[in-house]
């Protein structure tokens, strides 16, 4: 999962600020933007791990 974490952080760094409020995934009926995903992934939360798995499944990372 650490490799996925590093990939996400690299992609996030390249995302223009204007796009960071765009929704990138839906987990359990809730939407998550680049910014909210970044916080969860950076803090290594359970939700962050779910977001990483979802992003891998849809091919973002």
TIGU-765264 format. One record per residue: residue number from 1; residue in one letter; x, z, y of N, C-alpha, C, O in turn. Coordinates in Angstrom, 3 decimals. Example, Ala and Ser with C-alpha at 12.3 -4.5 7.8 and 13.67 -1.06 7.14 Angstrom:
REM residues 2
+------+------+----------+----------+----------+----------+----------+----------+----------+----------+----------+----------+----------+----------+
! resi ! resn !      n_X !      n_Z !      n_Y !     ca_X !     ca_Z !     ca_Y !      c_X !      c_Z !      c_Y !      o_X !      o_Z !      o_Y !
+------+------+----------+----------+----------+----------+----------+----------+----------+----------+----------+----------+----------+----------+
!    1 !    A !   13.190 !    7.800 !   -5.690 !   12.300 !    7.800 !   -4.500 !   13.200 !    7.800 !   -3.300 !   14.236 !    8.465 !   -3.319 !
!    2 !    S !   12.850 !    7.080 !   -2.250 !   13.670 !    7.140 !   -1.060 !   12.900 !    7.870 !    0.030 !   13.409 !    8.039 !    1.138 !
+------+------+----------+----------+----------+----------+----------+----------+----------+----------+----------+----------+----------+----------+
END
This chain:
REM residues 61
+------+------+----------+----------+----------+----------+----------+----------+----------+----------+----------+----------+----------+----------+
! resi ! resn !      n_X !      n_Z !      n_Y !     ca_X !     ca_Z !     ca_Y !      c_X !      c_Z !      c_Y !      o_X !      o_Z !      o_Y !
+------+------+----------+----------+----------+----------+----------+----------+----------+----------+----------+----------+----------+----------+
!    1 !    X !    0.819 !    0.000 !   -1.194 !    0.000 !    0.000 !    0.000 !    0.868 !    0.000 !    1.264 !    0.432 !   -0.441 !    2.327 !
!    2 !    X !    2.104 !    0.502 !    1.131 !    2.991 !    0.535 !    2.293 !    3.316 !   -0.867 !    2.783 !    3.455 !   -1.094 !    3.985 !
!    3 !    X !    3.439 !   -1.814 !    1.847 !    3.723 !   -3.198 !    2.232 !    2.558 !   -3.760 !    3.041 !    2.769 !   -4.441 !    4.045 !
!    4 !    X !    1.337 !   -3.480 !    2.610 !    0.152 !   -3.931 !    3.340 !    0.104 !   -3.278 !    4.717 !   -0.266 !   -3.918 !    5.701 !
!    5 !    X !    0.477 !   -2.009 !    4.781 !    0.511 !   -1.289 !    6.042 !    1.476 !   -1.976 !    7.012 !    1.130 !   -2.209 !    8.170 !
!    6 !    X !    2.659 !   -2.292 !    6.551 !    3.663 !   -2.946 !    7.395 !    3.188 !   -4.322 !    7.845 !    3.408 !   -4.707 !    8.994 !
!    7 !    X !    2.539 !   -5.066 !    6.952 !    2.016 !   -6.391 !    7.312 !    0.951 !   -6.260 !    8.396 !    0.947 !   -7.017 !    9.367 !
!    8 !    X !    0.046 !   -5.292 !    8.224 !   -0.998 !   -5.095 !    9.222 !   -0.376 !   -4.773 !   10.578 !   -0.765 !   -5.362 !   11.587 !
!    9 !    X !    0.572 !   -3.858 !   10.619 !    1.176 !   -3.453 !   11.886 !    1.889 !   -4.621 !   12.557 !    1.872 !   -4.737 !   13.783 !
!   10 !    X !    2.514 !   -5.485 !   11.765 !    3.192 !   -6.666 !   12.324 !    2.167 !   -7.624 !   12.918 !    2.366 !   -8.144 !   14.016 !
!   11 !    X !    1.077 !   -7.858 !   12.201 !    0.029 !   -8.746 !   12.706 !   -0.618 !   -8.150 !   13.949 !   -0.851 !   -8.852 !   14.933 !
!   12 !    X !   -0.905 !   -6.856 !   13.899 !   -1.534 !   -6.174 !   15.030 !   -0.684 !   -6.319 !   16.294 !   -1.220 !   -6.535 !   17.381 !
!   13 !    X !    0.608 !   -6.203 !   16.156 !    1.504 !   -6.306 !   17.310 !    1.422 !   -7.686 !   17.960 !    1.647 !   -7.820 !   19.163 !
!   14 !    X !    1.102 !   -8.710 !   17.171 !    1.032 !  -10.071 !   17.691 !   -0.350 !  -10.464 !   18.215 !   -0.504 !  -11.527 !   18.816 !
!   15 !    X !   -1.353 !   -9.614 !   17.992 !   -2.716 !   -9.913 !   18.441 !   -2.800 !   -9.688 !   19.947 !   -2.424 !   -8.619 !   20.428 !
!   16 !    X !   -3.283 !  -10.668 !   20.694 !   -3.461 !  -10.458 !   22.147 !   -4.429 !   -9.303 !   22.411 !   -5.368 !   -9.078 !   21.648 !
!   17 !    X !   -4.188 !   -8.585 !   23.489 !   -5.018 !   -7.424 !   23.837 !   -6.500 !   -7.774 !   23.905 !   -7.343 !   -6.967 !   23.514 !
!   18 !    X !   -6.823 !   -8.956 !   24.390 !   -8.228 !   -9.360 !   24.533 !   -8.939 !   -9.458 !   23.189 !  -10.160 !   -9.313 !   23.132 !
!   19 !    X !   -8.210 !   -9.698 !   22.117 !   -8.820 !   -9.868 !   20.802 !   -8.870 !   -8.574 !   19.989 !   -9.491 !   -8.542 !   18.927 !
!   20 !    X !   -8.246 !   -7.539 !   20.455 !   -8.168 !   -6.297 !   19.675 !   -9.493 !   -5.557 !   19.571 !   -9.617 !   -4.627 !   18.774 !
!   21 !    X !  -10.474 !   -5.948 !   20.354 !  -11.797 !   -5.339 !   20.249 !  -12.731 !   -6.154 !   19.361 !  -13.907 !   -5.818 !   19.217 !
!   22 !    X !  -12.207 !   -7.225 !   18.766 !  -13.004 !   -8.035 !   17.852 !  -13.119 !   -7.347 !   16.496 !  -12.171 !   -6.718 !   16.025 !
!   23 !    X !  -14.273 !   -7.471 !   15.884 !  -14.513 !   -6.884 !   14.566 !  -13.751 !   -7.681 !   13.516 !  -13.801 !   -8.911 !   13.497 !
!   24 !    X !  -13.038 !   -6.959 !   12.635 !  -12.295 !   -7.652 !   11.585 !  -12.775 !   -7.320 !   10.185 !  -12.462 !   -8.044 !    9.240 !
!   25 !    X !  -13.533 !   -6.234 !   10.032 !  -14.061 !   -5.927 !    8.707 !  -15.237 !   -4.968 !    8.792 !  -15.456 !   -4.297 !    9.801 !
!   26 !    X !  -15.990 !   -4.928 !    7.689 !  -17.124 !   -4.021 !    7.565 !  -16.902 !   -3.197 !    6.302 !  -16.716 !   -3.747 !    5.217 !
!   27 !    X !  -16.923 !   -1.888 !    6.449 !  -16.752 !   -0.963 !    5.329 !  -17.979 !   -0.056 !    5.299 !  -18.285 !    0.623 !    6.278 !
!   28 !    X !  -18.668 !   -0.054 !    4.178 !  -19.836 !    0.799 !    3.990 !  -20.831 !    0.680 !    5.144 !  -21.388 !    1.675 !    5.608 !
!   29 !    X !  -21.043 !   -0.554 !    5.594 !  -22.025 !   -0.822 !    6.642 !  -21.558 !   -0.558 !    8.061 !  -22.327 !   -0.755 !    9.002 !
!   30 !    X !  -20.323 !   -0.118 !    8.243 !  -19.790 !    0.150 !    9.580 !  -18.740 !   -0.902 !    9.916 !  -17.957 !   -1.314 !    9.060 !
!   31 !    X !  -18.737 !   -1.326 !   11.170 !  -17.787 !   -2.348 !   11.601 !  -16.531 !   -1.712 !   12.187 !  -16.573 !   -0.637 !   12.785 !
!   32 !    X !  -15.419 !   -2.408 !   11.996 !  -14.130 !   -1.922 !   12.497 !  -13.401 !   -3.047 !   13.214 !  -13.315 !   -4.175 !   12.729 !
!   33 !    X !  -12.881 !   -2.703 !   14.379 !  -12.123 !   -3.664 !   15.182 !  -10.640 !   -3.527 !   14.850 !  -10.234 !   -2.666 !   14.070 !
!   34 !    X !   -9.856 !   -4.387 !   15.455 !   -8.407 !   -4.268 !   15.289 !   -7.951 !   -2.887 !   15.751 !   -7.142 !   -2.241 !   15.085 !
!   35 !    X !   -8.473 !   -2.434 !   16.895 !   -8.043 !   -1.148 !   17.453 !   -8.410 !    0.032 !   16.556 !   -7.571 !    0.891 !   16.286 !
!   36 !    X !   -9.653 !    0.078 !   16.097 !  -10.047 !    1.199 !   15.246 !   -9.325 !    1.141 !   13.907 !   -8.971 !    2.176 !   13.342 !
!   37 !    X !   -9.108 !   -0.060 !   13.403 !   -8.366 !   -0.214 !   12.153 !   -6.930 !    0.270 !   12.320 !   -6.381 !    0.934 !   11.440 !
!   38 !    X !   -6.334 !   -0.066 !   13.445 !   -4.966 !    0.357 !   13.723 !   -4.844 !    1.876 !   13.683 !   -3.918 !    2.409 !   13.072 !
!   39 !    X !   -5.762 !    2.567 !   14.324 !   -5.713 !    4.033 !   14.363 !   -5.815 !    4.615 !   12.958 !   -5.043 !    5.500 !   12.589 !
!   40 !    X !   -6.772 !    4.115 !   12.176 !   -6.960 !    4.625 !   10.813 !   -5.755 !    4.327 !    9.928 !   -5.320 !    5.185 !    9.160 !
!   41 !    X !   -5.221 !    3.129 !   10.031 !   -4.081 !    2.737 !    9.193 !   -2.822 !    3.493 !    9.617 !   -2.058 !    3.960 !    8.772 !
!   42 !    X !   -2.612 !    3.609 !   10.921 !   -1.430 !    4.326 !   11.431 !   -1.433 !    5.780 !   10.984 !   -0.383 !    6.343 !   10.671 !
!   43 !    X !   -2.626 !    6.391 !   10.954 !   -2.749 !    7.794 !   10.560 !   -2.829 !    7.973 !    9.045 !   -2.940 !    9.096 !    8.552 !
!   44 !    X !   -2.774 !    6.871 !    8.315 !   -2.768 !    6.876 !    6.847 !   -3.976 !    7.638 !    6.265 !   -3.835 !    8.462 !    5.361 !
!   45 !    X !   -5.157 !    7.337 !    6.808 !   -6.371 !    7.996 !    6.338 !   -6.944 !    7.264 !    5.122 !   -6.532 !    6.150 !    4.800 !
!   46 !    X !   -7.885 !    7.900 !    4.467 !   -8.578 !    7.270 !    3.343 !   -9.299 !    6.016 !    3.829 !   -9.274 !    4.980 !    3.164 !
!   47 !    X !   -9.936 !    6.116 !    4.985 !  -10.603 !    4.948 !    5.561 !   -9.596 !    3.854 !    5.865 !   -9.878 !    2.674 !    5.652 !
!   48 !    X !   -8.434 !    4.229 !    6.359 !   -7.385 !    3.247 !    6.627 !   -6.996 !    2.482 !    5.374 !   -6.772 !    1.272 !    5.429 !
!   49 !    X !   -6.914 !    3.173 !    4.245 !   -6.592 !    2.511 !    2.982 !   -7.704 !    1.563 !    2.556 !   -7.430 !    0.489 !    2.021 !
!   50 !    X !   -8.955 !    1.946 !    2.786 !  -10.084 !    1.067 !    2.473 !  -10.046 !   -0.183 !    3.347 !  -10.316 !   -1.289 !    2.880 !
!   51 !    X !   -9.709 !    0.006 !    4.614 !   -9.606 !   -1.130 !    5.536 !   -8.501 !   -2.071 !    5.073 !   -8.694 !   -3.286 !    5.057 !
!   52 !    X !   -7.353 !   -1.530 !    4.700 !   -6.259 !   -2.371 !    4.210 !   -6.684 !   -3.180 !    2.992 !   -6.383 !   -4.371 !    2.908 !
!   53 !    X !   -7.376 !   -2.556 !    2.053 !   -7.843 !   -3.260 !    0.864 !   -8.815 !   -4.369 !    1.239 !   -8.753 !   -5.467 !    0.685 !
!   54 !    X !   -9.705 !   -4.089 !    2.172 !  -10.667 !   -5.104 !    2.613 !   -9.953 !   -6.273 !    3.289 !  -10.305 !   -7.432 !    3.066 !
!   55 !    X !   -8.960 !   -5.972 !    4.109 !   -8.222 !   -7.030 !    4.799 !   -7.410 !   -7.876 !    3.817 !   -7.249 !   -9.079 !    4.019 !
!   56 !    X !   -6.903 !   -7.255 !    2.766 !   -6.209 !   -8.003 !    1.727 !   -7.192 !   -8.908 !    0.986 !   -6.878 !  -10.058 !    0.679 !
!   57 !    X !   -8.373 !   -8.385 !    0.704 !   -9.378 !   -9.149 !   -0.044 !   -9.830 !  -10.393 !    0.714 !  -10.120 !  -11.423 !    0.104 !
!   58 !    X !   -9.892 !  -10.300 !    2.043 !  -10.335 !  -11.463 !    2.814 !   -9.170 !  -12.316 !    3.313 !   -9.387 !  -13.323 !    3.987 !
!   59 !    X !   -7.949 !  -11.924 !    2.992 !   -6.787 !  -12.748 !    3.278 !   -6.187 !  -12.592 !    4.660 !   -5.388 !  -13.431 !    5.076 !
!   60 !    X !   -6.545 !  -11.548 !    5.384 !   -5.936 !  -11.338 !    6.702 !   -4.510 !  -10.852 !    6.553 !   -3.633 !  -11.216 !    7.337 !
!   61 !    X !   -4.277 !  -10.020 !    5.534 !   -2.906 !   -9.557 !    5.278 !   -2.551 !   -9.825 !    3.824 !   -1.441 !   -9.513 !    3.392 !
+------+------+----------+----------+----------+----------+----------+----------+----------+----------+----------+----------+----------+----------+
END
